């Protein structure tokens, strides 16, 4: 415990984005959050899938569109043959469903299922899309294509 306290004190005034996120998320250090947000547009943060995901986890509480942008960036930065954090898919699914963007919600629900995530409740989304006379087969194909792009490290954020 003493070693943890020592490391905490030693890194408290860091400028490393990962440590800043740690201090904010674990210790509710608002000054660390402020310093992290100031680094948002630096190459170190913009080119790191992990940091993009960390920022998305902050913005999901304060700016959902910005959170979606960061989640998309996380997927765009995914390296070939590297499995992204499944929470990315679940967050996108949740955000799109909340904003009644059912096509997008469906696609990420399918991607989550194809990625092995179990217990995805897709029935309500399907019902919404069927009521809108959407073709689920074409959305299934798009979900498969999108997952393939993510897994090959070739996903391009539609927000760009």
MDAnalysis code that builds the backbone (N, CA, C; Angstrom):
import MDAnalysis as mda
import numpy as np

u = mda.Universe.empty(480, n_residues=160, atom_resindex=np.repeat(np.arange(160), 3), trajectory=True)
u.add_TopologyAttr("name", ["N", "CA", "C"] * 160)
u.add_TopologyAttr("resid", np.arange(1, 161))
u.add_TopologyAttr("resname", ["UNK", "UNK", "UNK", "UNK", "UNK", "UNK", "UNK", "UNK", "UNK", "UNK", "UNK", "UNK", "UNK", "UNK", "UNK", "UNK", "UNK", "UNK", "UNK", "UNK", "UNK", "UNK", "UNK", "UNK", "UNK", "UNK", "UNK", "UNK", "UNK", "UNK", "UNK", "UNK", "UNK", "UNK", "UNK", "UNK", "UNK", "UNK", "UNK", "UNK", "UNK", "UNK", "UNK", "UNK", "UNK", "UNK", "UNK", "UNK", "UNK", "UNK", "UNK", "UNK", "UNK", "UNK", "UNK", "UNK", "UNK", "UNK", "UNK", "UNK", "UNK", "UNK", "UNK", "UNK", "UNK", "UNK", "UNK", "UNK", "UNK", "UNK", "UNK", "UNK", "UNK", "UNK", "UNK", "UNK", "UNK", "UNK", "UNK", "UNK", "UNK", "UNK", "UNK", "UNK", "UNK", "UNK", "UNK", "UNK", "UNK", "UNK", "UNK", "UNK", "UNK", "UNK", "UNK", "UNK", "UNK", "UNK", "UNK", "UNK", "UNK", "UNK", "UNK", "UNK", "UNK", "UNK", "UNK", "UNK", "UNK", "UNK", "UNK", "UNK", "UNK", "UNK", "UNK", "UNK", "UNK", "UNK", "UNK", "UNK", "UNK", "UNK", "UNK", "UNK", "UNK", "UNK", "UNK", "UNK", "UNK", "UNK", "UNK", "UNK", "UNK", "UNK", "UNK", "UNK", "UNK", "UNK", "UNK", "UNK", "UNK", "UNK", "UNK", "UNK", "UNK", "UNK", "UNK", "UNK", "UNK", "UNK", "UNK", "UNK", "UNK", "UNK", "UNK", "UNK", "UNK", "UNK", "UNK", "UNK"])
u.atoms.positions = np.array([
    [0.812, -1.191, 0.000],
    [0.000, 0.000, 0.000],
    [0.861, 1.263, 0.000],
    [1.961, 1.195, 0.724],
    [2.861, 2.331, 0.786],
    [3.464, 2.614, -0.586],
    [3.759, 1.537, -1.326],
    [4.334, 1.693, -2.668],
    [3.336, 2.368, -3.612],
    [2.073, 2.016, -3.519],
    [1.035, 2.639, -4.340],
    [0.937, 4.127, -4.023],
    [0.961, 4.458, -2.744],
    [0.902, 5.862, -2.335],
    [2.119, 6.626, -2.867],
    [3.291, 6.000, -2.828],
    [4.505, 6.641, -3.331],
    [4.397, 6.904, -4.829],
    [3.935, 5.901, -5.582],
    [3.794, 6.060, -7.034],
    [2.745, 7.121, -7.347],
    [1.682, 7.123, -6.592],
    [0.640, 8.136, -6.792],
    [1.231, 9.537, -6.620],
    [1.967, 9.753, -5.551],
    [2.564, 11.063, -5.296],
    [3.599, 11.415, -6.361],
    [4.356, 10.417, -6.793],
    [5.411, 10.649, -7.780],
    [4.835, 11.027, -9.148],
    [3.643, 10.517, -9.470],
    [3.057, 10.758, -10.800],
    [1.929, 11.783, -10.774],
    [1.665, 12.365, -9.649],
    [0.535, 13.286, -9.503],
    [0.604, 14.479, -10.459],
    [1.778, 14.961, -10.748],
    [1.931, 16.150, -11.588],
    [2.448, 15.798, -12.987],
    [2.149, 14.604, -13.420],
    [2.593, 14.116, -14.725],
    [1.910, 14.855, -15.875],
    [2.495, 14.728, -17.049],
    [1.826, 15.212, -18.254],
    [1.536, 14.041, -19.196],
    [1.765, 12.832, -18.735],
    [1.494, 11.638, -19.545],
    [-0.019, 11.392, -19.576],
    [-0.619, 11.337, -20.771],
    [-2.077, 11.227, -20.850],
    [-2.653, 9.989, -20.159],
    [-1.958, 8.871, -20.254],
    [-2.455, 7.657, -19.605],
    [-2.484, 7.788, -18.090],
    [-1.443, 8.384, -17.541],
    [-1.411, 8.597, -16.089],
    [-2.420, 9.662, -15.657],
    [-2.600, 10.671, -16.503],
    [-3.611, 11.685, -16.191],
    [-5.006, 11.042, -16.138],
    [-5.292, 10.178, -17.118],
    [-6.581, 9.476, -17.113],
    [-6.722, 8.636, -15.840],
    [-5.658, 7.935, -15.484],
    [-5.678, 7.114, -14.275],
    [-5.993, 7.960, -13.041],
    [-5.291, 9.066, -12.895],
    [-5.513, 9.916, -11.717],
    [-6.934, 10.467, -11.692],
    [-7.468, 10.808, -12.849],
    [-8.848, 11.307, -12.885],
    [-9.845, 10.182, -12.603],
    [-9.711, 9.059, -13.318],
    [-10.714, 8.002, -13.218],
    [-10.672, 7.257, -11.891],
    [-9.497, 7.119, -11.308],
    [-9.381, 6.357, -10.059],
    [-9.471, 7.229, -8.809],
    [-9.015, 8.475, -8.952],
    [-8.923, 9.338, -7.772],
    [-9.789, 10.585, -7.887],
    [-10.557, 10.674, -8.971],
    [-11.433, 11.821, -9.205],
    [-10.654, 13.147, -9.155],
    [-9.454, 13.106, -9.713],
    [-8.577, 14.272, -9.718],
    [-8.975, 15.181, -10.881],
    [-9.691, 16.241, -10.594],
    [-10.194, 17.146, -11.634],
    [-9.067, 17.901, -12.343],
    [-7.981, 18.185, -11.630],
    [-6.867, 18.876, -12.301],
    [-6.222, 17.941, -13.322],
    [-6.174, 16.646, -13.037],
    [-5.653, 15.675, -14.008],
    [-6.559, 15.627, -15.232],
    [-7.869, 15.672, -15.012],
    [-8.816, 15.686, -16.129],
    [-8.608, 16.937, -16.982],
    [-8.464, 18.083, -16.355],
    [-8.246, 19.333, -17.085],
    [-6.992, 19.245, -17.940],
    [-5.910, 18.697, -17.374],
    [-4.655, 18.562, -18.122],
    [-4.794, 17.540, -19.253],
    [-5.562, 16.470, -19.004],
    [-5.802, 15.475, -20.050],
    [-6.584, 16.080, -21.213],
    [-7.631, 16.813, -20.906],
    [-8.446, 17.426, -21.959],
    [-7.642, 18.448, -22.758],
    [-6.675, 19.078, -22.116],
    [-5.816, 20.035, -22.822],
    [-4.910, 19.328, -23.839],
    [-4.696, 18.027, -23.642],
    [-3.850, 17.242, -24.551],
    [-4.652, 16.562, -25.657],
    [-5.945, 16.789, -25.675],
    [-6.868, 16.099, -26.589],
    [-6.429, 16.136, -28.046],
    [-5.873, 17.243, -28.504],
    [-5.522, 17.391, -29.916],
    [-4.025, 17.222, -30.187],
    [-3.331, 16.588, -29.270],
    [-1.917, 16.306, -29.493],
    [-1.775, 14.968, -30.223],
    [-0.685, 14.794, -30.929],
    [-0.454, 13.551, -31.679],
    [-0.462, 12.343, -30.749],
    [0.112, 12.497, -29.579],
    [0.193, 11.386, -28.627],
    [-1.197, 10.852, -28.275],
    [-2.167, 11.731, -28.184],
    [-3.536, 11.334, -27.843],
    [-4.321, 10.956, -29.100],
    [-4.176, 11.745, -30.154],
    [-4.945, 11.496, -31.379],
    [-4.560, 10.198, -32.074],
    [-3.353, 9.715, -31.853],
    [-2.879, 8.517, -32.534],
    [-2.892, 7.283, -31.641],
    [-3.541, 7.384, -30.506],
    [-3.604, 6.261, -29.574],
    [-5.051, 5.797, -29.418],
    [-5.313, 4.565, -29.838],
    [-6.665, 4.011, -29.693],
    [-7.082, 3.996, -28.221],
    [-6.155, 3.645, -27.363],
    [-6.451, 3.591, -25.932],
    [-6.861, 4.960, -25.394],
    [-6.114, 5.996, -25.783],
    [-6.443, 7.343, -25.303],
    [-7.762, 7.837, -25.903],
    [-8.031, 7.483, -27.148],
    [-9.302, 7.866, -27.757],
    [-10.455, 7.229, -26.989],
    [-10.277, 5.976, -26.590],
    [-11.302, 5.293, -25.802],
    [-11.464, 5.941, -24.430],
    [-10.353, 6.310, -23.804],
    [-10.427, 6.979, -22.501],
    [-11.196, 8.290, -22.609],
    [-10.908, 9.061, -23.651],
    [-11.625, 10.330, -23.823],
    [-13.106, 10.077, -24.101],
    [-13.406, 9.043, -24.863],
    [-14.817, 8.692, -25.109],
    [-15.519, 8.384, -23.793],
    [-14.823, 7.707, -22.896],
    [-15.446, 7.363, -21.609],
    [-15.742, 8.607, -20.775],
    [-14.969, 9.656, -20.967],
    [-15.289, 10.928, -20.305],
    [-16.450, 11.620, -21.026],
    [-16.341, 11.756, -22.340],
    [-17.331, 12.525, -23.095],
    [-18.712, 11.865, -23.130],
    [-18.784, 10.589, -22.886],
    [-20.089, 9.920, -22.905],
    [-21.016, 10.535, -21.849],
    [-20.422, 11.157, -20.836],
    [-21.207, 11.782, -19.759],
    [-21.549, 13.242, -20.042],
    [-20.786, 13.888, -20.941],
    [-20.974, 15.327, -21.125],
    [-21.267, 15.763, -22.563],
    [-20.889, 14.948, -23.551],
    [-21.110, 15.304, -24.949],
    [-21.154, 14.007, -25.759],
    [-22.361, 13.485, -25.932],
    [-22.503, 12.162, -26.537],
    [-22.033, 12.125, -27.992],
    [-22.233, 13.196, -28.754],
    [-21.749, 13.190, -30.137],
    [-20.230, 13.133, -30.179],
    [-19.593, 13.846, -29.288],
    [-18.134, 13.817, -29.218],
    [-17.661, 12.425, -28.780],
    [-18.417, 11.793, -27.895],
    [-18.085, 10.431, -27.469],
    [-18.134, 9.479, -28.661],
    [-19.160, 9.619, -29.500],
    [-19.270, 8.784, -30.699],
    [-18.057, 9.007, -31.598],
    [-17.674, 10.262, -31.776],
    [-16.500, 10.570, -32.594],
    [-15.253, 9.864, -32.051],
    [-15.060, 9.923, -30.746],
    [-13.888, 9.273, -30.145],
    [-13.971, 7.756, -30.264],
    [-15.172, 7.185, -30.125],
    [-15.317, 5.738, -30.280],
    [-15.010, 5.319, -31.717],
    [-15.488, 6.092, -32.686],
    [-15.148, 5.818, -34.083],
    [-13.640, 5.922, -34.304],
    [-13.021, 6.943, -33.730],
    [-11.570, 7.095, -33.860],
    [-10.840, 5.898, -33.268],
    [-11.350, 5.388, -32.161],
    [-10.751, 4.212, -31.533],
    [-10.761, 3.039, -32.508],
    [-11.896, 2.846, -33.184],
    [-11.986, 1.755, -34.159],
    [-11.088, 2.009, -35.366],
    [-10.993, 3.263, -35.790],
    [-10.149, 3.603, -36.943],
    [-8.673, 3.363, -36.626],
    [-8.290, 3.497, -35.377],
    [-6.902, 3.291, -34.974],
    [-6.592, 1.834, -34.643],
    [-7.609, 0.976, -34.690],
    [-7.406, -0.430, -34.376],
    [-6.421, -1.064, -35.361],
    [-5.474, -1.789, -34.835],
    [-4.478, -2.463, -35.663],
    [-5.058, -3.768, -36.205],
    [-4.592, -4.173, -37.384],
    [-5.037, -5.419, -37.998],
    [-4.832, -6.589, -37.032],
    [-5.811, -7.474, -37.003],
    [-5.787, -8.699, -36.194],
    [-5.719, -8.425, -34.698],
    [-6.152, -7.249, -34.295],
    [-6.201, -6.889, -32.873],
    [-7.662, -6.705, -32.500],
    [-8.102, -7.403, -31.485],
    [-9.505, -7.344, -31.074],
    [-9.758, -6.062, -30.273],
    [-10.629, -5.175, -30.762],
    [-10.928, -3.951, -30.003],
    [-11.671, -4.270, -28.706],
    [-11.625, -3.344, -27.803],
    [-12.364, -3.462, -26.547],
    [-13.855, -3.602, -26.879],
    [-14.511, -4.680, -26.441],
    [-15.934, -4.884, -26.764],
    [-16.835, -3.763, -26.244],
    [-16.364, -3.026, -25.265],
    [-17.146, -1.918, -24.720],
    [-17.380, -0.832, -25.770],
    [-16.504, -0.764, -26.758],
    [-16.678, 0.207, -27.843],
    [-17.988, -0.070, -28.567],
    [-18.198, -1.330, -28.941],
    [-19.417, -1.709, -29.655],
    [-20.657, -1.468, -28.807],
    [-20.553, -1.831, -27.536],
    [-21.712, -1.680, -26.647],
    [-22.039, -0.200, -26.418],
    [-21.021, 0.622, -26.317],
    [-21.246, 2.060, -26.129],
    [-21.895, 2.670, -27.364],
    [-21.386, 2.298, -28.544],
    [-21.987, 2.817, -29.779],
    [-23.426, 2.341, -29.925],
    [-23.664, 1.090, -29.653],
    [-25.024, 0.542, -29.699],
    [-25.947, 1.338, -28.782],
    [-25.523, 1.549, -27.568],
    [-26.327, 2.267, -26.581],
    [-26.593, 3.713, -26.997],
    [-25.554, 4.394, -27.434],
    [-25.710, 5.798, -27.836],
    [-26.629, 5.933, -29.051],
    [-26.439, 5.091, -30.037],
    [-27.281, 5.181, -31.234],
    [-28.738, 4.821, -30.907],
    [-28.935, 3.827, -30.058],
    [-30.300, 3.460, -29.682],
    [-30.969, 4.615, -28.922],
    [-30.231, 5.201, -28.003],
    [-30.750, 6.324, -27.216],
    [-31.199, 7.476, -28.117],
    [-30.474, 7.691, -29.208],
    [-30.789, 8.790, -30.126],
    [-31.663, 8.337, -31.301],
    [-32.252, 7.164, -31.151],
    [-33.186, 6.596, -32.124],
    [-32.569, 6.465, -33.514],
    [-31.277, 6.239, -33.548],
    [-30.583, 5.958, -34.801],
    [-30.498, 4.434, -34.909],
    [-31.639, 3.841, -35.244],
    [-31.796, 2.393, -35.145],
    [-30.930, 1.625, -36.137],
    [-30.699, 2.173, -37.326],
    [-29.837, 1.474, -38.281],
    [-28.426, 1.331, -37.709],
    [-27.898, 2.407, -37.182],
    [-26.554, 2.351, -36.600],
    [-26.529, 1.435, -35.375],
    [-27.559, 1.537, -34.540],
    [-27.638, 0.686, -33.350],
    [-27.653, -0.783, -33.764],
    [-28.430, -1.104, -34.787],
    [-28.528, -2.482, -35.274],
    [-27.169, -2.970, -35.775],
    [-26.496, -2.149, -36.562],
    [-25.198, -2.544, -37.111],
    [-24.214, -2.858, -35.986],
    [-24.170, -2.017, -34.954],
    [-23.221, -2.285, -33.873],
    [-23.677, -3.416, -32.960],
    [-24.975, -3.653, -32.888],
    [-25.457, -4.835, -32.170],
    [-24.996, -6.095, -32.899],
    [-25.104, -6.080, -34.224],
    [-24.664, -7.232, -35.018],
    [-23.149, -7.410, -34.932],
    [-22.410, -6.312, -35.004],
    [-20.953, -6.394, -34.878],
    [-20.593, -6.990, -33.519],
    [-21.278, -6.554, -32.478],
    [-21.027, -7.098, -31.138],
    [-21.291, -8.605, -31.121],
    [-22.413, -9.023, -31.710],
    [-22.724, -10.451, -31.757],
    [-21.665, -11.222, -32.541],
    [-21.286, -10.694, -33.704],
    [-20.279, -11.357, -34.537],
    [-18.923, -11.429, -33.836],
    [-18.692, -10.512, -32.908],
    [-17.438, -10.480, -32.152],
    [-17.467, -11.409, -30.948],
    [-18.599, -12.066, -30.746],
    [-18.693, -13.033, -29.657],
    [-19.318, -12.503, -28.387],
    [-19.808, -11.286, -28.412],
    [-20.463, -10.741, -27.226],
    [-21.855, -11.368, -27.133],
    [-22.127, -11.941, -26.002],
    [-23.403, -12.636, -25.814],
    [-24.419, -11.719, -25.145],
    [-25.653, -12.147, -25.206],
    [-26.762, -11.469, -24.520],
    [-27.012, -10.057, -25.047],
    [-26.937, -9.903, -26.355],
    [-27.283, -8.631, -26.989],
    [-28.775, -8.687, -27.289],
    [-29.526, -7.761, -26.725],
    [-30.972, -7.722, -26.972],
    [-31.227, -6.861, -28.199],
    [-31.413, -7.529, -29.327],
    [-31.539, -6.832, -30.601],
    [-32.990, -6.763, -31.077],
    [-33.883, -7.455, -30.391],
    [-35.271, -7.579, -30.840],
    [-35.975, -6.227, -30.982],
    [-35.832, -5.351, -29.995],
    [-36.502, -4.041, -30.081],
    [-35.978, -3.208, -31.255],
    [-34.692, -3.318, -31.505],
    [-34.102, -2.584, -32.631],
    [-34.652, -3.151, -33.943],
    [-34.680, -4.477, -34.046],
    [-35.221, -5.107, -35.252],
    [-36.665, -4.669, -35.501],
    [-37.458, -4.640, -34.441],
    [-38.864, -4.242, -34.584],
    [-38.985, -2.802, -35.093],
    [-38.146, -1.921, -34.582],
    [-38.151, -0.529, -35.048],
    [-37.813, -0.458, -36.530],
    [-36.815, -1.210, -36.944],
    [-36.380, -1.175, -38.339],
    [-37.407, -1.811, -39.269],
    [-38.013, -2.891, -38.835],
    [-39.059, -3.532, -39.638],
    [-40.244, -2.586, -39.795],
    [-40.586, -1.883, -38.722],
    [-41.682, -0.906, -38.791],
    [-41.347, 0.217, -39.782],
    [-40.056, 0.513, -39.934],
    [-39.613, 1.536, -40.894],
    [-39.348, 0.941, -42.281],
    [-39.668, -0.349, -42.414],
    [-39.495, -1.080, -43.676],
    [-38.048, -1.097, -44.156],
    [-37.130, -1.248, -43.202],
    [-35.704, -1.341, -43.533],
    [-35.356, -2.796, -43.846],
    [-34.394, -2.978, -44.726],
    [-33.940, -4.297, -45.117],
    [-32.841, -4.758, -44.156],
    [-33.167, -5.725, -43.309],
    [-32.197, -6.198, -42.318],
    [-31.049, -6.962, -42.973],
    [-31.312, -7.627, -44.091],
    [-30.240, -8.366, -44.766],
    [-29.118, -7.434, -45.217],
    [-29.477, -6.275, -45.736],
    [-28.442, -5.332, -46.174],
    [-27.684, -4.766, -44.968],
    [-28.388, -4.584, -43.853],
    [-27.704, -4.104, -42.641],
    [-26.796, -5.183, -42.063],
    [-27.227, -6.453, -42.163],
    [-26.374, -7.568, -41.729],
    [-25.076, -7.585, -42.541],
    [-25.217, -7.406, -43.850],
    [-24.039, -7.397, -44.731],
    [-23.124, -6.221, -44.391],
    [-23.711, -5.077, -44.105],
    [-22.914, -3.905, -43.737],
    [-22.192, -4.137, -42.407],
    [-22.858, -4.785, -41.464],
    [-22.219, -5.098, -40.178],
    [-21.025, -6.026, -40.393],
    [-21.191, -7.044, -41.225],
    [-20.087, -7.964, -41.503],
    [-18.929, -7.244, -42.192],
    [-19.255, -6.393, -43.145],
    [-18.230, -5.633, -43.864],
    [-17.488, -4.690, -42.901],
    [-18.231, -4.031, -42.033],
    [-17.631, -3.098, -41.072],
    [-16.713, -3.841, -40.103],
    [-17.167, -4.986, -39.608],
    [-16.330, -5.771, -38.697],
    [-15.061, -6.227, -39.408],
    [-15.187, -6.636, -40.649],
    [-14.008, -7.048, -41.425],
    [-13.023, -5.880, -41.539],
    [-13.531, -4.696, -41.827],
    [-12.660, -3.518, -41.925],
    [-11.964, -3.238, -40.594],
    [-12.706, -3.358, -39.498],
    [-12.113, -3.126, -38.166],
    [-11.005, -4.146, -37.917],
    [-11.304, -5.421, -38.192],
    [-10.329, -6.483, -37.932],
    [-9.105, -6.407, -38.832],
    [-9.256, -5.790, -40.001],
    [-8.126, -5.643, -40.920],
    [-7.365, -4.330, -40.696],
    [-7.832, -3.530, -39.737],
    [-7.191, -2.244, -39.475],
    [-7.476, -1.236, -40.564],
    [-8.623, -1.371, -41.226],
    [-8.948, -0.505, -42.358],
    [-10.254, 0.259, -42.177],
    [-10.745, 0.309, -40.960],
    [-11.988, 1.041, -40.692],
    [-11.710, 2.540, -40.819],
    [-12.583, 3.224, -41.499],
    [-12.486, 4.680, -41.629],
    [-13.702, 5.293, -40.939],
    [-13.439, 6.188, -40.025],
    [-14.518, 6.830, -39.288],
    [-15.434, 7.595, -40.242],
    [-16.735, 7.337, -40.174],
    [-17.669, 8.094, -41.019],
    [-17.796, 9.547, -40.589],
    [-17.240, 9.906, -39.442],
    [-17.317, 11.261, -38.929],
    [-16.253, 12.171, -39.543],
    [-15.311, 11.608, -40.250],
    [-14.204, 12.411, -40.825],
    [-14.630, 13.060, -42.110],
])
